[in-house]
Amino acid sequence: MRRLATAMSAFAALLMAMTTAGHAVDANYPTVVVPNRIIYPGQEIPAQALDVVPLRRQLPNPAAFVMRPEEAIGKVARSTLLPGRMMYVSAMREPYMVETGTTARVLFVNGSLSIAMIGVALQSGAVGDIVRVRNIDSGIVFNGIVMADGTIRVGAS
């Protein structure tokens, strides 16, 4: 009985070593990223919540799964991510720079002319997303592109 317990604890230690980030992974197998705890929708994905594990089979479409931690760190979960389960790329999104109902600086740029105003975002959006905005003064609704600094840019087309 004691040998069985020793063998089982050695096997459990081997499994932990295979699934813990930072340990050597067999170069013959591709790796995949899995969460080591539950990550709920809307939560940002931190580096310490991810493990890199070897994959013992070929994937039909590897581009659909997160293969490197850098692809997931800092993103926001769209759906619940379960521990030990492979993560789809589509289960994550970029963090929003503009939230629905918040005010944002709106810039209209056309050549050397630039006009700044304050608007209310009618949609949440990440960098590069097109969102609807309402001008606080006139009430006019228009579309703009979310920029990296959190402003919304509108241009003449």
Contacts in CASP RR format, 6 or more apart in sequence:
PFRMAT RR
TARGET T0000
AUTHOR 0000-0000-0000
METHOD contacts of the structure
MODEL  1
MRRLATAMSAFAALLMAMTTAGHAVDANYPTVVVPNRIIYPGQEIPAQAL
DVVPLRRQLPNPAAFVMRPEEAIGKVARSTLLPGRMMYVSAMREPYMVET
GTTARVLFVNGSLSIAMIGVALQSGAVGDIVRVRNIDSGIVFNGIVMADG
TIRVGAS
17 23 0 8 1.000
18 25 0 8 1.000
18 53 0 8 1.000
18 54 0 8 1.000
19 34 0 8 1.000
19 36 0 8 1.000
19 51 0 8 1.000
19 53 0 8 1.000
19 84 0 8 1.000
20 51 0 8 1.000
21 36 0 8 1.000
21 50 0 8 1.000
21 51 0 8 1.000
21 52 0 8 1.000
21 69 0 8 1.000
22 52 0 8 1.000
25 31 0 8 1.000
25 52 0 8 1.000
25 53 0 8 1.000
25 54 0 8 1.000
26 54 0 8 1.000
29 54 0 8 1.000
29 55 0 8 1.000
29 56 0 8 1.000
30 54 0 8 1.000
30 55 0 8 1.000
30 58 0 8 1.000
30 59 0 8 1.000
30 62 0 8 1.000
30 67 0 8 1.000
31 52 0 8 1.000
31 53 0 8 1.000
31 54 0 8 1.000
31 55 0 8 1.000
31 67 0 8 1.000
32 52 0 8 1.000
32 53 0 8 1.000
32 55 0 8 1.000
32 65 0 8 1.000
32 66 0 8 1.000
32 67 0 8 1.000
32 86 0 8 1.000
33 50 0 8 1.000
33 51 0 8 1.000
33 52 0 8 1.000
33 53 0 8 1.000
33 66 0 8 1.000
33 67 0 8 1.000
33 68 0 8 1.000
33 69 0 8 1.000
33 71 0 8 1.000
33 72 0 8 1.000
33 86 0 8 1.000
33 87 0 8 1.000
34 50 0 8 1.000
34 51 0 8 1.000
34 53 0 8 1.000
34 83 0 8 1.000
34 84 0 8 1.000
34 85 0 8 1.000
34 86 0 8 1.000
34 87 0 8 1.000
35 45 0 8 1.000
35 49 0 8 1.000
35 50 0 8 1.000
35 51 0 8 1.000
35 81 0 8 1.000
35 82 0 8 1.000
35 83 0 8 1.000
35 84 0 8 1.000
35 85 0 8 1.000
35 87 0 8 1.000
36 49 0 8 1.000
36 50 0 8 1.000
36 51 0 8 1.000
36 83 0 8 1.000
36 84 0 8 1.000
37 49 0 8 1.000
37 83 0 8 1.000
38 80 0 8 1.000
38 81 0 8 1.000
38 82 0 8 1.000
38 83 0 8 1.000
39 45 0 8 1.000
39 49 0 8 1.000
39 77 0 8 1.000
39 80 0 8 1.000
39 81 0 8 1.000
40 77 0 8 1.000
40 80 0 8 1.000
41 77 0 8 1.000
41 78 0 8 1.000
41 79 0 8 1.000
41 80 0 8 1.000
42 76 0 8 1.000
42 77 0 8 1.000
42 78 0 8 1.000
43 76 0 8 1.000
43 77 0 8 1.000
44 74 0 8 1.000
44 75 0 8 1.000
44 76 0 8 1.000
44 95 0 8 1.000
45 72 0 8 1.000
45 73 0 8 1.000
45 74 0 8 1.000
45 75 0 8 1.000
45 76 0 8 1.000
45 77 0 8 1.000
45 81 0 8 1.000
45 92 0 8 1.000
46 73 0 8 1.000
46 74 0 8 1.000
47 69 0 8 1.000
47 73 0 8 1.000
50 69 0 8 1.000
50 72 0 8 1.000
50 73 0 8 1.000
51 84 0 8 1.000
52 69 0 8 1.000
53 84 0 8 1.000
59 65 0 8 1.000
63 89 0 8 1.000
64 88 0 8 1.000
64 89 0 8 1.000
64 90 0 8 1.000
65 86 0 8 1.000
65 87 0 8 1.000
65 88 0 8 1.000
65 89 0 8 1.000
66 72 0 8 1.000
66 86 0 8 1.000
66 87 0 8 1.000
66 88 0 8 1.000
66 89 0 8 1.000
66 92 0 8 1.000
71 89 0 8 1.000
72 87 0 8 1.000
72 92 0 8 1.000
74 95 0 8 1.000
75 92 0 8 1.000
75 93 0 8 1.000
75 94 0 8 1.000
75 95 0 8 1.000
76 92 0 8 1.000
76 93 0 8 1.000
76 94 0 8 1.000
76 95 0 8 1.000
76 96 0 8 1.000
77 91 0 8 1.000
77 92 0 8 1.000
78 90 0 8 1.000
78 91 0 8 1.000
78 92 0 8 1.000
78 93 0 8 1.000
79 91 0 8 1.000
81 87 0 8 1.000
81 91 0 8 1.000
93 126 0 8 1.000
94 126 0 8 1.000
94 127 0 8 1.000
95 126 0 8 1.000
96 124 0 8 1.000
96 125 0 8 1.000
96 126 0 8 1.000
97 125 0 8 1.000
97 126 0 8 1.000
97 127 0 8 1.000
97 146 0 8 1.000
97 147 0 8 1.000
97 148 0 8 1.000
97 150 0 8 1.000
98 104 0 8 1.000
98 121 0 8 1.000
98 123 0 8 1.000
98 124 0 8 1.000
98 125 0 8 1.000
98 131 0 8 1.000
98 146 0 8 1.000
98 150 0 8 1.000
98 152 0 8 1.000
99 121 0 8 1.000
99 124 0 8 1.000
99 125 0 8 1.000
100 121 0 8 1.000
100 122 0 8 1.000
100 123 0 8 1.000
100 124 0 8 1.000
101 120 0 8 1.000
101 121 0 8 1.000
101 122 0 8 1.000
102 120 0 8 1.000
102 121 0 8 1.000
103 118 0 8 1.000
103 119 0 8 1.000
103 120 0 8 1.000
103 121 0 8 1.000
103 136 0 8 1.000
104 118 0 8 1.000
104 119 0 8 1.000
104 120 0 8 1.000
104 121 0 8 1.000
104 133 0 8 1.000
104 150 0 8 1.000
104 151 0 8 1.000
104 152 0 8 1.000
105 116 0 8 1.000
105 117 0 8 1.000
105 118 0 8 1.000
105 119 0 8 1.000
105 150 0 8 1.000
105 151 0 8 1.000
105 152 0 8 1.000
106 116 0 8 1.000
106 117 0 8 1.000
106 118 0 8 1.000
106 119 0 8 1.000
106 133 0 8 1.000
106 135 0 8 1.000
106 144 0 8 1.000
106 151 0 8 1.000
106 152 0 8 1.000
106 153 0 8 1.000
106 154 0 8 1.000
107 114 0 8 1.000
107 115 0 8 1.000
107 116 0 8 1.000
107 151 0 8 1.000
107 152 0 8 1.000
107 153 0 8 1.000
107 154 0 8 1.000
108 114 0 8 1.000
108 115 0 8 1.000
108 116 0 8 1.000
108 117 0 8 1.000
108 154 0 8 1.000
108 155 0 8 1.000
108 156 0 8 1.000
109 153 0 8 1.000
109 154 0 8 1.000
109 155 0 8 1.000
110 155 0 8 1.000
110 156 0 8 1.000
117 135 0 8 1.000
117 136 0 8 1.000
117 137 0 8 1.000
118 136 0 8 1.000
119 133 0 8 1.000
119 134 0 8 1.000
119 135 0 8 1.000
119 136 0 8 1.000
119 152 0 8 1.000
120 133 0 8 1.000
120 134 0 8 1.000
120 136 0 8 1.000
121 131 0 8 1.000
121 132 0 8 1.000
121 133 0 8 1.000
121 152 0 8 1.000
122 131 0 8 1.000
122 132 0 8 1.000
122 133 0 8 1.000
122 134 0 8 1.000
122 141 0 8 1.000
123 129 0 8 1.000
123 131 0 8 1.000
123 132 0 8 1.000
124 131 0 8 1.000
125 131 0 8 1.000
125 146 0 8 1.000
126 146 0 8 1.000
127 146 0 8 1.000
127 147 0 8 1.000
127 148 0 8 1.000
128 145 0 8 1.000
128 146 0 8 1.000
128 147 0 8 1.000
129 145 0 8 1.000
129 146 0 8 1.000
130 143 0 8 1.000
130 144 0 8 1.000
130 145 0 8 1.000
130 146 0 8 1.000
131 143 0 8 1.000
131 144 0 8 1.000
131 145 0 8 1.000
131 146 0 8 1.000
131 152 0 8 1.000
132 141 0 8 1.000
132 142 0 8 1.000
132 143 0 8 1.000
132 144 0 8 1.000
133 141 0 8 1.000
133 142 0 8 1.000
133 143 0 8 1.000
133 144 0 8 1.000
133 152 0 8 1.000
133 154 0 8 1.000
134 140 0 8 1.000
134 141 0 8 1.000
135 141 0 8 1.000
135 142 0 8 1.000
142 154 0 8 1.000
143 154 0 8 1.000
144 152 0 8 1.000
144 153 0 8 1.000
144 154 0 8 1.000
144 155 0 8 1.000
145 152 0 8 1.000
145 153 0 8 1.000
145 154 0 8 1.000
146 152 0 8 1.000
147 153 0 8 1.000
END
